[in-house]
Amino acid sequence: MDLHPIDTTGFDADVLTLESITTAPTATTRDKAIREAGERLVARGCVTPAYVDAMFAREAEVSSAAP
């Protein structure tokens, strides 16, 4: 039985590690939270700054915030 129904081709398991998680975020707004998360991903070499820009573009199209 395949326990991974999602295609994980190219998936990098090192993206979500204990070092990439914070229990003390400093962001006080949605945009600051996106920036903080994006900067952590860039610092770890998981994404480029262009990806962070795309995070903001996506948020502008469809909010990820819960109602």
N, C-alpha and C positions, 0 to 999 in steps of 0.2 A: 504494500500500500504506500503510495506517495504521500508523504506528510507535508510536502511543499508544493501546493497547487499553483503557486506564483512562480513565474520564470525568474530565476535568480542568476541567470547568465550575466556575468560582469559585476555581480554584487560583491562589495567589499565589506566583509564582516568587521573590519577595523573601524568603521565609521562610528558605530555606537559602542563605545567602550566606557569604562568608568572614568577615564581621563577626559572624555568629551561631555560628561554630564556635570551640571552644577546644582548644588542644593542651596546656593545663595545667589540667585540672579539679582542684578541691580536694575533691570529695566522697570520703568514705571508706566510705560505706554506700549501699545501694540507695536508701533514702529520701532521703538527702542528694543523691544523683545525680539523682533525679526532681525534687527541689526546685530544684537548681542549673539543670537544663535548663529547667524551667518558668519560673524567674525570668528566664532569658535571653530566652525567648519573650515573656514579659510586657513586659520592658524594651524590646523591639523593636516592641511593639505588635501582635504576631502573634496573641496570644491574650489572654484575660482571666484573672484569678486563678481564676475558676470552672473554667476548663479545667484548670488545674494540680490543683485538687481532684479533677476527674474522672480525671486521670492516676493519682492515688493510689487512687481507687475501682476503676478498671480493674485496677490491679496487685493489689489485694486479691482480686479475683475470679479472675484468671488471671495468674500470674506471667510476666513477659517474660524472666526470667532463664533462661539455658541450664542444663541439668542438669549 
